[in-house]
Amino acid sequence: MMAHLLIVDDDRSLRQFLDILFSKDGYQVFTAETGKEALKLMEKQPVDVVLADIRMPEMDGLSLLKEIKGRWPQIPVIMITAFASMDTAVSAMREGAFDYVTKPFNLSELRETVARALKKAEKSREGEPKGEQIVQFEGMVAKSAAMRKIFSLLPKVAQAPSNVLITGESGTGKELIARAIHRLSPRKDRPFVVVNCGGIPANLLESELFGYSRGAFTGATREKKGLFAVAHGGTIFLDEIGELPPELQVKLLRVVQQKSFIPLGETQEIEVDVRIISATNRDLEKEVLAGNFREDLYYRLNVISIHVPPLRERREDIPVLVQYFLDKYARQMGKKVEGISAYALKALEEYDFPGNIRELENIIERSVALETGSLILPESLVLSRSKRQEEGDNGQKDFRITLPEKGLDLEELLAKIEMDLLKQALERTGGVKTEAAKLLGLNFRSFRYRLAKYNL
């Protein structure tokens, strides 16, 4: 069925241009010169998406937005604005606008925004489309083929008694996968014990893992049960296994091979039945070749291997995870934050996430806490600068411009470069001037002066 798009703008030439553009794209386009005319049309004609200018005579875009949201709350409304009226656009987002687009238009972004609004309208009428292959599995959610493959593998891994090695960068969710394996396994009713091998000092780690008897060393005033004994019958998760000191690698190898260990200060072995799941953000094969990790232990732990790709290699999971964490923290905080603006989502999709999913979750939690409207806007996001971004910046600083033989107008060239960078900064931050100024290393007053200089 042909989608119905309503364009509301007092600029006749712009209405005609957008009518032609979207008609060619297969939309049934309706146009209105004023807000009142638009409302009369909507009373008679079904509309899927509204594209409306903010500044119009008689009834401005904000007033029209409030009317539409009051009478047809399910219809997405996209606001048309200019950088000069960006504050009004942000107000519109807080009033429930689906998104905003800025003049002059980037046609591909305009089309994409309208398409997403139409998709939202379809979801509200029909529910989640069947084509969306979003999988929720044991407290995890993903859309990427890589993660769905891991999810499908976990029930099989869980039923096997073999040890598992999970590899991947910090923050990719290795512990969540380990917990899922335990919950799906025959050991699910027994303990799941987590040991951070990199977070416990080497001189204490042995006593934590294997326990000790009273008087085993100075300060040992009572007997302590080791974590391997605590995990008996269940699963022990050795996180950051690559940080394990060489002397403990030998003792761990004995536990893996003999299923027994001797607590400090004791002479009698204790037999233990545990499944070992290990995780590391290091390349253990390289550590083995470098002599930092025992080869025999590596092969004992790495019977079944699972590699979790970083978030930057599965960017299709970002929107899914954003909505998952947004819903989670909106419920926890009692906030009515329901979605994220296109500009904010685009910033996240283009970000490298050096901290992976853990970093994304922290960003969304903070954004929900600070946001006062129904949508997360770009100014609520705080993204750290990754090493890759810094390398990219350095590369940009080192660029060369070849001087033509006939020379050039330096002032004109510098003005063009400055104006282009100002526009890029505004586009990247969704028109949030304070953030755009930060991107260019300018204070706000200097940034505002440059905008006025080029009539931006």
C-alpha positions as CSV (number, residue, x, y, z in Angstrom):
1,M,0.0,0.0,0.0
2,M,1.3,3.5,-0.9
3,A,2.4,5.5,2.1
4,H,0.7,8.9,2.7
5,L,3.0,11.8,3.4
6,L,1.7,15.3,4.3
7,I,4.0,18.3,3.7
8,V,3.2,21.5,5.5
9,D,5.1,24.7,4.6
10,D,4.2,28.2,3.6
11,D,7.0,28.2,1.0
12,R,5.2,27.2,-2.3
13,S,8.4,26.3,-4.2
14,L,9.6,24.1,-1.4
15,R,6.3,22.3,-1.2
16,Q,6.4,21.7,-4.9
17,F,10.0,20.4,-4.7
18,L,9.3,18.0,-1.9
19,D,6.1,16.9,-3.6
20,I,8.0,15.9,-6.7
21,L,10.9,14.3,-4.8
22,F,8.7,12.0,-2.6
23,S,6.2,11.3,-5.4
24,K,9.1,9.9,-7.4
25,D,10.0,7.8,-4.4
26,G,6.6,6.2,-4.4
27,Y,4.8,8.2,-1.7
28,Q,1.2,9.6,-2.0
29,V,2.0,13.2,-1.2
30,F,-0.4,15.8,0.2
31,T,0.5,19.4,0.7
32,A,-0.8,22.2,2.9
33,E,0.2,25.9,3.1
34,T,-0.8,26.4,6.8
35,G,-1.2,24.4,9.9
36,K,-5.0,24.9,9.9
37,E,-5.2,23.6,6.3
38,A,-3.2,20.6,7.3
39,L,-5.5,19.7,10.2
40,K,-8.6,20.0,8.0
41,L,-6.9,17.7,5.5
42,M,-6.0,15.1,8.2
43,E,-9.6,15.0,9.3
44,K,-10.6,13.8,5.9
45,Q,-7.5,11.9,4.6
46,P,-5.5,9.2,6.3
47,V,-1.9,10.3,6.8
48,D,1.2,8.2,7.8
49,V,3.9,10.8,8.2
50,V,3.8,14.6,8.5
51,L,6.8,16.8,7.4
52,A,6.1,20.4,8.7
53,D,8.1,23.6,8.9
54,I,8.5,25.2,12.3
55,R,8.1,28.8,11.2
56,M,4.7,29.4,9.5
57,P,2.2,32.2,9.8
58,E,-1.1,31.8,11.7
59,M,-0.2,28.5,13.3
60,D,3.5,27.7,13.8
61,G,5.0,24.3,13.6
62,L,5.1,23.7,17.4
63,S,1.4,24.5,17.7
64,L,0.6,22.2,14.8
65,L,2.7,19.5,16.4
66,K,0.8,19.7,19.7
67,E,-2.5,19.5,17.8
68,I,-1.4,16.4,15.9
69,K,0.0,14.7,19.0
70,G,-3.2,15.4,20.9
71,R,-5.5,14.1,18.1
72,W,-3.3,11.5,16.3
73,P,-0.5,10.5,18.7
74,Q,0.5,7.6,16.5
75,I,1.5,9.8,13.5
76,P,5.2,10.7,13.4
77,V,5.9,14.4,12.8
78,I,9.2,15.6,11.4
79,M,10.0,19.2,11.8
80,I,11.8,21.4,9.2
81,T,14.1,24.0,10.7
82,A,17.2,26.1,10.1
83,F,20.3,26.2,12.3
84,A,19.2,29.6,13.5
85,S,16.1,28.1,15.0
86,M,17.7,25.0,16.5
87,D,16.5,25.8,20.0
88,T,12.9,25.6,18.7
89,A,13.7,22.3,17.0
90,V,14.9,20.9,20.3
91,S,11.7,22.1,22.0
92,A,9.7,20.3,19.3
93,M,11.6,17.1,20.1
94,R,10.6,17.4,23.7
95,E,7.0,17.9,22.6
96,G,7.0,14.6,20.8
97,A,8.3,15.3,17.3
98,F,9.8,12.2,15.7
99,D,12.8,14.1,14.5
100,Y,13.9,17.3,12.7
101,V,15.7,18.1,9.5
102,T,17.7,21.2,8.7
103,K,17.8,23.6,5.8
104,P,19.5,23.3,3.4
105,F,18.5,19.7,3.0
106,N,20.8,16.7,2.7
107,L,18.4,14.8,0.4
108,S,19.7,11.3,1.4
109,E,19.3,12.1,5.1
110,L,15.8,13.6,4.5
111,R,14.7,10.5,2.7
112,E,16.2,8.3,5.4
113,T,14.4,10.2,8.1
114,V,11.0,10.0,6.4
115,A,11.6,6.3,5.8
116,R,12.3,5.7,9.5
117,A,9.2,7.7,10.5
118,L,7.1,5.6,8.2
119,K,8.6,2.4,9.6
120,K,7.7,3.6,13.1
121,A,4.1,4.3,11.9
122,E,3.9,0.8,10.5
123,K,5.2,-0.7,13.8
124,S,2.6,1.2,15.8
125,R,-0.2,-0.2,13.5
126,E,1.1,-3.7,13.0
127,G,3.6,-4.4,15.7
128,E,7.3,-5.4,15.1
129,P,7.8,-6.3,11.4
130,K,8.6,-10.0,10.7
131,G,11.7,-9.0,8.8
132,E,13.4,-7.7,11.9
133,Q,15.7,-10.5,13.1
134,I,16.1,-9.2,16.6
135,V,16.9,-11.9,19.1
136,Q,16.7,-11.7,22.9
137,F,18.5,-14.5,24.6
138,E,19.3,-15.1,28.3
139,G,19.4,-11.4,29.1
140,M,21.2,-10.4,25.9
141,V,19.8,-8.8,22.7
142,A,21.3,-8.6,19.2
143,K,20.5,-8.3,15.5
144,S,23.8,-9.1,13.9
145,A,24.5,-12.5,12.3
146,A,27.6,-12.9,14.4
147,M,25.8,-12.6,17.7
148,R,22.8,-14.7,16.6
149,K,25.3,-17.4,15.6
150,I,26.7,-17.3,19.1
151,F,23.3,-17.4,20.7
152,S,22.4,-20.5,18.7
153,L,25.6,-22.2,19.7
154,L,25.3,-21.6,23.5
155,P,22.6,-24.3,24.3
156,K,24.9,-26.9,22.6
157,V,27.9,-25.7,24.5
158,A,26.0,-25.7,27.8
159,Q,25.1,-29.4,27.5
160,A,28.8,-30.4,27.0
161,P,31.0,-30.9,30.1
162,S,34.0,-29.4,28.4
163,N,35.9,-26.2,29.5
164,V,35.2,-23.1,27.5
165,L,37.4,-20.1,26.6
166,I,35.6,-16.9,25.7
167,T,37.7,-14.2,23.9
168,G,37.0,-10.6,23.1
169,E,37.7,-7.0,24.0
170,S,36.7,-5.6,27.4
171,G,33.0,-4.8,27.6
172,T,31.8,-7.1,24.9
173,G,29.7,-9.2,27.3
174,K,31.9,-12.3,28.0
175,E,30.6,-12.7,31.5
176,L,27.0,-12.6,30.3
177,I,27.8,-15.4,27.9
178,A,29.4,-17.4,30.6
179,R,26.4,-17.0,32.8
180,A,24.1,-18.0,30.0
181,I,26.1,-21.2,29.5
182,H,25.8,-22.0,33.2
183,R,22.0,-21.3,33.3
184,L,21.5,-23.6,30.3
185,S,23.6,-26.4,31.6
186,P,22.8,-29.3,33.9
187,R,24.7,-27.4,36.6
188,K,22.2,-24.5,36.6
189,D,21.1,-25.2,40.2
190,R,24.6,-25.2,41.6
191,P,26.9,-22.2,42.2
192,F,28.3,-19.9,39.6
193,V,31.4,-18.3,41.0
194,V,33.2,-15.4,39.4
195,V,36.9,-14.8,39.8
196,N,38.6,-11.7,38.4
197,C,42.2,-12.9,37.9
198,G,43.4,-9.4,37.1
199,G,41.6,-7.7,40.0
200,I,43.0,-9.7,42.9
201,P,46.7,-9.1,43.9
202,A,48.9,-12.1,42.9
203,N,49.9,-12.7,46.5
204,L,46.2,-13.1,47.6
205,L,44.9,-14.9,44.5
206,E,46.2,-18.3,45.5
207,S,44.4,-18.2,48.9
208,E,41.3,-16.9,47.2
209,L,41.2,-19.7,44.7
210,F,42.3,-22.6,46.9
211,G,41.6,-21.5,50.5
212,Y,43.8,-22.0,53.5
213,S,43.8,-23.5,57.0
214,R,44.1,-21.7,60.2
215,G,47.7,-20.7,60.9
216,A,48.8,-21.3,57.3
217,F,50.5,-17.9,57.3
218,T,50.7,-14.8,59.5
219,G,47.2,-13.3,59.8
220,A,45.4,-16.6,59.0
221,T,43.4,-16.7,62.2
222,R,40.6,-18.9,60.8
223,E,40.1,-21.4,58.0
224,K,39.0,-20.0,54.7
225,K,37.2,-22.0,52.0
226,G,38.6,-21.4,48.5
227,L,36.5,-20.4,45.5
228,F,37.1,-23.7,43.7
229,A,35.6,-25.4,46.8
230,V,32.7,-22.9,46.8
231,A,32.0,-23.7,43.1
232,H,31.9,-27.5,43.7
233,G,29.2,-29.0,41.5
234,G,28.8,-25.8,39.6
235,T,30.8,-23.5,37.4
236,I,33.7,-21.2,38.0
237,F,34.3,-18.3,35.7
238,L,37.9,-17.2,35.5
239,D,37.8,-13.7,34.0
240,E,41.0,-12.1,32.7
241,I,42.7,-15.5,32.7
242,G,45.6,-14.0,30.8
243,E,46.6,-12.1,33.9
244,L,47.2,-15.2,35.9
245,P,50.8,-15.3,37.3
246,P,53.0,-18.2,36.1
247,E,53.2,-19.9,39.5
248,L,49.4,-20.0,39.7
249,Q,49.2,-21.3,36.1
250,V,50.9,-24.5,37.3
251,K,48.5,-25.0,40.2
252,L,45.5,-24.3,38.0
253,L,46.7,-26.9,35.5
254,R,46.7,-29.5,38.3
255,V,43.1,-28.6,39.2
256,V,42.1,-28.9,35.5
257,Q,43.9,-32.3,35.1
258,Q,43.4,-34.0,38.5
259,K,40.2,-32.3,39.6
260,S,41.8,-31.7,43.0
261,F,43.9,-29.2,44.9
262,I,45.6,-28.7,48.2
263,P,44.6,-25.6,50.3
264,L,47.5,-23.5,51.8
265,G,48.7,-25.1,55.1
266,E,47.0,-28.4,54.4
267,T,48.5,-31.8,53.2
268,Q,45.3,-33.5,52.2
269,E,44.0,-33.0,48.7
270,I,40.4,-31.9,48.1
271,E,38.6,-33.3,45.1
272,V,36.4,-30.8,43.3
273,D,33.8,-31.1,40.5
274,V,33.7,-27.8,38.6
275,R,33.3,-26.7,35.0
276,I,35.8,-24.0,34.1
277,I,34.8,-21.1,31.9
278,S,37.6,-18.7,31.2
279,A,37.7,-15.3,29.5
280,T,40.4,-13.0,28.2
281,N,40.8,-9.8,26.2
282,R,44.4,-10.9,25.3
283,D,45.5,-13.1,22.4
284,L,46.5,-16.1,24.4
285,E,48.2,-17.9,21.5
286,K,50.6,-14.9,21.3
287,E,51.1,-15.1,25.0
288,V,51.9,-18.8,24.7
289,L,54.5,-18.1,22.0
290,A,56.0,-15.3,24.1
291,G,56.3,-17.7,27.0
292,N,53.9,-15.8,29.2
293,F,51.2,-18.4,29.3
294,R,51.6,-22.2,29.6
295,E,50.8,-24.0,26.4
296,D,49.4,-27.1,28.2
297,L,47.1,-25.0,30.3
298,Y,46.0,-23.0,27.3
299,Y,44.8,-26.2,25.5
300,R,43.2,-27.6,28.6
301,L,41.1,-24.4,29.0
302,N,40.4,-23.9,25.3
303,V,38.5,-27.0,24.5
304,I,35.6,-25.0,23.2
305,S,36.3,-21.4,22.1
306,I,33.8,-18.6,21.6
307,H,35.0,-15.2,20.2
308,V,32.8,-12.2,20.9
309,P,33.3,-9.5,18.2
310,P,33.7,-5.8,19.3
311,L,30.7,-3.5,18.9
312,R,32.3,-1.5,16.1
313,E,32.3,-4.7,14.0
314,R,28.6,-5.3,14.4
315,R,27.1,-1.8,14.3
316,E,23.7,-3.1,13.4
317,D,23.4,-4.1,17.0
318,I,23.8,-0.5,18.2
319,P,20.2,0.6,17.6
320,V,18.9,-2.6,19.2
321,L,21.1,-2.2,22.3
322,V,20.3,1.5,22.6
323,Q,16.5,0.8,22.8
324,Y,17.1,-2.2,25.1
325,F,19.1,-0.1,27.6
326,L,16.8,2.9,27.1
327,D,13.8,0.8,28.1
328,K,15.7,-0.7,31.0
329,Y,16.8,2.6,32.6
330,A,13.6,4.4,31.8
331,R,11.7,1.8,33.9
332,Q,14.3,1.8,36.7
333,M,14.3,5.6,36.9
334,G,10.6,6.1,36.3
335,K,11.3,8.4,33.3
336,K,9.2,8.8,30.2
337,V,12.1,8.6,27.8
338,E,10.8,6.5,24.9
339,G,13.3,6.8,22.0
340,I,16.4,8.5,20.6
341,S,16.7,11.3,18.0
342,A,18.1,10.4,14.6
343,Y,21.1,12.7,15.1
344,A,21.9,11.2,18.5
345,L,21.6,7.6,17.1
346,K,23.8,8.5,14.1
347,A,26.5,9.8,16.5
348,L,26.4,6.5,18.4
349,E,26.4,4.4,15.2
350,E,29.5,6.3,14.0
351,Y,31.3,6.0,17.3
352,D,34.0,3.4,17.8
353,F,33.0,2.3,21.4
354,P,36.4,1.4,22.8
355,G,34.5,0.2,25.9
356,N,32.1,-1.8,23.8
357,I,28.6,-2.7,25.2
358,R,29.6,-1.7,28.7
359,E,30.4,1.8,27.5
360,L,27.2,2.0,25.5
361,E,25.1,1.0,28.5
362,N,26.8,3.7,30.7
363,I,26.1,6.3,28.0
364,I,22.4,5.4,27.8
365,E,22.0,5.3,31.5
366,R,23.5,8.7,31.9
367,S,21.4,10.1,29.0
368,V,18.2,8.8,30.5
369,A,19.1,10.3,33.8
370,L,19.7,13.7,32.3
371,E,17.0,13.8,29.6
372,T,13.9,15.8,30.5
373,G,11.9,15.0,27.3
374,S,10.6,11.9,25.6
375,L,13.7,11.5,23.3
376,I,17.4,11.3,23.9
377,L,19.0,14.3,22.1
378,P,22.6,14.7,21.0
379,E,23.5,17.1,23.9
380,S,22.7,14.3,26.4
381,L,25.4,12.0,25.0
382,V,28.9,12.0,26.4
383,L,31.3,10.1,24.1
384,S,34.9,9.7,25.0
385,R,37.7,10.1,22.4
386,S,39.0,6.7,21.4
387,K,42.6,6.0,20.3
388,R,41.3,5.5,16.7
389,Q,39.6,8.9,16.7
390,E,42.8,10.5,18.0
391,E,44.8,8.8,15.3
392,G,42.3,10.0,12.7
393,D,42.6,13.6,14.1
394,N,46.3,13.5,13.8
395,G,46.1,12.4,10.2
396,Q,43.8,15.3,9.5
397,K,46.2,17.8,11.1
398,D,49.0,16.6,8.9
399,F,47.3,17.2,5.6
400,R,49.0,19.2,2.8
401,I,47.6,21.5,0.2
402,T,49.7,21.8,-2.9
403,L,50.2,25.4,-4.0
404,P,49.1,25.8,-7.7
405,E,51.7,27.3,-10.1
406,K,49.5,30.3,-10.7
407,G,49.0,30.8,-6.9
408,L,45.7,31.1,-5.1
409,D,43.6,33.5,-3.0
410,L,44.6,32.4,0.5
411,E,41.9,34.3,2.3
412,E,39.2,32.8,0.1
413,L,40.5,29.3,0.6
414,L,40.8,29.6,4.4
415,A,37.2,31.0,4.5
416,K,35.9,28.1,2.5
417,I,37.7,25.6,4.8
418,E,36.5,27.3,7.9
419,M,32.9,27.5,6.7
420,D,32.9,23.8,5.7
421,L,34.2,22.7,9.0
422,L,31.6,24.8,10.8
423,K,28.8,23.2,8.8
424,Q,30.3,19.7,9.5
425,A,30.5,20.3,13.2
426,L,26.8,21.5,13.3
427,E,25.7,18.5,11.3
428,R,27.6,16.0,13.4
429,T,26.1,17.4,16.7
430,G,22.6,17.9,15.3
431,G,22.9,21.7,15.5
432,V,23.9,21.8,19.2
433,K,26.3,24.7,19.1
434,T,28.1,24.1,22.4
435,E,29.0,20.6,21.3
436,A,30.0,21.8,17.8
437,A,32.3,24.4,19.3
438,K,34.0,21.7,21.4
439,L,34.6,19.6,18.3
440,L,36.5,22.6,16.7
441,G,38.3,23.5,19.9
442,L,36.6,26.9,20.1
443,N,34.9,28.7,23.0
444,F,31.3,29.3,22.5
445,R,31.7,33.1,21.9
446,S,34.3,32.5,19.2
447,F,32.2,29.8,17.6
448,R,29.1,32.1,17.5
449,Y,31.1,34.9,15.9
450,R,32.2,32.6,13.1
451,L,28.7,31.5,12.5
452,A,27.5,35.1,12.2
453,K,30.5,35.9,9.9
454,Y,29.3,33.3,7.3
455,N,25.6,33.7,8.0
456,L,25.2,30.1,9.2
